[in-house]
Amino acid sequence: MSFDSIKKAEKFYKNYAEIAGFCVRKSSTKYHDIDGSKELYMRDLFCSKEGFKNSSTSNVNPKPSRGHTRLGCKAKISFVKDDQRWKVHVHVEGHAHILCTPRKTHLLRLHREILNTQKSLIDTFRGTNVSTTQVMSIMRLDSRGYGEIGCTDRDVRNYLSKT
């Protein structure tokens, strides 16, 4: 399987991850040094639960535990550039954790996004003292359910705090 660009290859794998029920994150990248400029020739995408969390040696003001986010999952894909095309070099499919059900994949971080139309709606309601919960209810009605909104309450709150 080959792709015209690394962006198309990443989009393909992220769409696959959404259907399969997991998130991915970029890992290692490798570059060629050609005439003083770097050219990307390899990119690895790992399951977001790959590896293990670094154990903190400092116990000053410890935060409450949120559970384990890194579980040592080995699932990954590597793309290599070959003659101006991006090809799958390595694909490891086995996950070391339970995958998300199709009904809940919209809650995974990678698959959430506030659309521009939703941003303009949020911005419109910001100045009128409409609460985030009320904005989410309006978006839910407009989208025919929470699963179709594409973002969570927390995403809306984060958007409001950034703007």
C-alpha positions in Angstrom: 0.0 0.0 0.0 1.4 3.4 -0.9 0.4 7.1 -0.5 1.2 10.4 -2.2 2.1 12.1 1.0 2.8 11.4 4.6 -0.3 13.4 5.6 -2.5 11.1 3.5 -0.8 8.0 5.1 -1.3 9.4 8.6 -4.9 10.2 7.8 -5.5 6.7 6.5 -4.1 5.1 9.7 -6.0 7.5 11.9 -9.2 6.6 10.2 -8.4 2.9 10.6 -7.7 3.6 14.3 -11.1 5.2 14.7 -12.9 2.2 13.2 -10.8 -0.3 15.2 -11.2 1.6 18.5 -7.9 3.1 19.5 -5.8 6.3 19.3 -2.5 6.8 17.7 0.4 9.2 18.3 3.5 10.1 16.4 6.7 8.6 17.6 10.0 8.5 15.8 10.8 10.3 12.6 14.0 10.0 10.5 15.4 12.5 8.1 18.0 12.5 5.3 20.4 15.4 5.2 20.2 16.5 1.5 22.2 19.6 0.6 21.9 21.1 4.0 18.2 20.6 4.3 16.4 17.8 6.1 14.0 15.6 4.2 11.6 13.3 6.1 12.0 9.7 4.9 10.5 7.6 7.8 7.6 8.1 10.3 6.3 5.8 13.0 2.8 6.0 14.4 2.2 4.0 17.7 -0.9 3.1 19.6 -1.4 5.9 22.2 -1.0 3.2 24.9 2.5 2.2 23.7 5.3 2.2 26.3 5.1 2.9 30.0 4.8 6.0 32.0 8.1 7.4 33.4 8.1 6.8 37.2 8.5 10.1 39.0 11.1 10.2 41.7 9.7 13.4 43.2 6.9 13.0 45.7 6.5 16.7 46.5 2.9 17.5 45.9 1.9 14.3 44.3 -1.2 14.4 42.0 -4.0 11.9 42.4 -3.7 8.9 40.2 -5.8 8.8 37.0 -5.1 5.2 36.2 -2.6 3.9 33.6 -2.5 5.5 30.2 0.5 3.7 28.9 0.2 -0.1 29.0 3.1 -1.3 26.8 1.0 -1.9 23.7 3.2 -2.9 20.7 0.8 -1.9 17.9 2.4 0.4 15.4 2.8 1.3 11.7 5.9 2.6 10.0 5.9 4.5 6.7 9.0 4.9 4.5 9.4 7.2 1.6 10.4 5.3 -1.6 10.6 7.0 -5.0 8.4 10.0 -3.9 5.7 7.6 -2.5 5.1 6.6 1.1 4.8 2.9 1.7 3.9 0.8 4.7 7.2 -0.6 6.0 6.1 -2.3 9.2 2.6 -2.9 10.6 2.1 -4.6 14.0 -1.5 -5.1 14.8 -1.7 -6.8 18.2 -2.9 -4.6 21.0 -2.1 -5.2 24.7 -5.4 -3.7 25.9 -9.1 -3.7 25.2 -10.1 -1.7 22.2 -12.9 0.9 22.4 -16.4 0.0 21.2 -17.7 1.8 18.1 -20.3 3.6 20.2 -17.5 5.2 22.3 -14.7 6.0 19.7 -16.0 9.5 19.4 -14.8 10.1 23.0 -11.1 9.2 22.2 -8.9 12.3 22.1 -7.7 11.8 18.5 -11.2 11.5 17.1 -12.6 14.7 18.8 -12.7 18.0 17.1 -14.6 21.3 17.4 -15.7 22.2 13.9 -15.6 25.8 12.7 -19.4 26.0 12.7 -19.4 24.9 16.3 -16.7 27.4 17.2 -18.8 30.2 15.8 -21.8 29.0 17.7 -19.8 28.8 20.9 -18.4 32.3 20.3 -21.9 33.6 19.7 -23.2 32.3 22.9 -20.2 33.3 24.9 -21.3 36.9 25.3 -24.8 36.0 26.3 -24.1 34.1 29.5 -25.2 30.8 28.1 -23.5 28.0 30.0 -21.3 25.3 28.5 -23.9 22.7 29.4 -26.6 24.7 27.6 -24.3 25.1 24.5 -23.7 21.3 24.5 -27.4 20.7 24.7 -28.0 23.0 21.7 -25.2 21.3 19.7 -26.6 17.8 20.7 -30.0 18.8 19.3 -28.4 20.1 16.2 -26.2 17.0 15.7 -28.9 14.4 16.6 -27.1 13.1 19.6 -23.9 13.3 21.7 -22.1 10.8 19.6 -22.4 13.1 16.6 -21.2 16.3 18.2 -17.5 15.5 17.7 -16.4 17.1 21.0 -17.0 16.9 24.7 -17.9 19.4 27.4 -14.2 19.6 28.4 -13.2 20.4 24.8 -15.6 23.3 24.7 -14.3 24.6 28.1 -10.7 24.3 26.8 -11.7 26.2 23.7 -13.2 29.0 25.7 -10.2 29.2 28.0 -7.8 29.5 25.0 -9.8 32.3 23.2 
